Amino acid sequence: MEATTLVFTVSELASQEIAKIAAENNIENPMLRIRVVPGGCSGFQYAMGFDDSVEETDIVLESNGTKVIIDQFSVPYINGAELDYVQDFMGGGFTIKNPNNFGGGCSCGSGGCGSH
């Protein structure tokens, strides 16, 4: 069986924001789980949150000091993507820049549309 190689990066700004949120919530040694789940107009969207459990089949990686957990189902959909934190006049938020479009572009604003 071929080993799965996963490329997923966390920008420096996103990593800083994750550390800030973890500190505000008294979470020591935070690990961020990112999953692709059913939903959105293209059939998939992202789910993200802190997790302290790692399954045997999960992939754990580190980018810019942030530990990330990704389950096997999500790997083909999230491989090559980057988690970033963007700020504008309306505030700030996390975004996933993903070269793997889930199946056609759209403008609904859900997390399953290409670069959301």
C-alpha positions in Angstrom: 0.0 0.0 0.0 1.4 3.4 -1.0 2.0 6.0 1.8 -0.2 9.1 1.6 1.8 12.3 1.3 -0.2 15.3 2.5 0.8 18.9 1.9 -1.2 21.4 4.0 0.1 24.7 5.3 -0.9 27.2 7.9 0.1 30.8 7.2 2.1 32.7 9.9 -0.9 35.0 10.5 -3.3 32.0 10.9 -0.9 30.3 13.2 -0.7 33.4 15.4 -4.5 33.7 15.5 -4.8 30.0 16.4 -2.3 30.4 19.3 -4.2 33.5 20.5 -7.6 31.7 20.5 -6.0 28.7 22.3 -4.5 30.9 25.0 -7.8 32.8 25.5 -9.5 29.4 26.0 -6.7 27.9 28.2 -5.9 25.2 25.7 -2.3 23.9 26.2 -0.6 22.3 23.3 -3.5 22.9 20.9 -4.0 20.7 17.9 -6.3 21.9 15.2 -8.5 19.3 13.4 -9.6 20.3 9.9 -12.1 18.1 8.1 -14.1 18.1 4.9 -17.8 17.3 5.6 -20.9 16.9 3.5 -22.7 20.2 2.9 -22.4 23.5 1.0 -23.6 24.0 -2.6 -20.8 21.8 -4.1 -21.4 18.9 -1.7 -18.6 19.6 0.8 -17.5 22.2 3.3 -14.8 22.6 5.9 -15.1 22.0 9.7 -12.4 23.2 12.0 -11.8 23.1 15.7 -9.4 22.1 18.5 -9.1 18.4 19.3 -7.0 16.5 21.7 -7.6 13.0 20.3 -5.8 11.5 17.3 -7.1 8.4 15.6 -4.8 5.8 14.2 -5.6 6.7 10.6 -5.3 10.5 11.1 -2.4 12.4 9.7 -0.8 14.9 12.1 1.5 17.6 10.7 2.9 20.9 11.8 3.1 24.2 9.9 4.4 27.5 11.3 4.2 26.0 14.8 0.5 24.8 14.5 -0.2 21.1 14.8 -2.9 20.1 12.4 -4.9 16.8 12.4 -6.5 15.7 9.1 -8.6 12.5 8.8 -8.1 10.1 5.8 -11.4 11.0 4.2 -10.4 14.7 4.0 -6.9 14.1 2.6 -7.7 14.1 -1.2 -9.9 17.2 -0.8 -7.5 19.2 1.3 -4.1 18.2 -0.1 -2.2 21.2 -1.3 -4.4 23.7 0.6 -3.4 26.5 2.9 -5.2 27.8 6.0 -4.9 31.6 6.2 -6.3 34.4 8.4 -7.6 37.5 6.5 -8.6 40.9 7.9 -10.6 43.5 6.2 -12.9 46.4 7.3 -15.6 44.0 8.4 -13.2 42.1 10.7 -11.2 38.9 10.3 -11.6 35.2 9.7 -10.0 32.0 8.6 -10.0 31.0 5.0 -8.8 27.9 3.3 -7.1 28.5 -0.1 -7.6 25.2 -1.9 -6.4 24.4 -5.4 -8.7 21.3 -5.4 -12.1 22.7 -6.5 -14.7 20.3 -5.2 -16.7 20.4 -8.5 -17.3 23.7 -10.2 -17.1 27.2 -9.0 -20.0 29.0 -7.3 -20.8 32.1 -5.4 -22.8 30.8 -2.4 -20.0 31.6 0.0 -19.8 28.2 1.7 -16.5 26.6 2.5 -16.8 24.0 -0.2 -16.2 26.3 -3.2 -12.6 26.2 -4.3 -10.9 29.1 -2.6 -13.2 29.7 0.4 
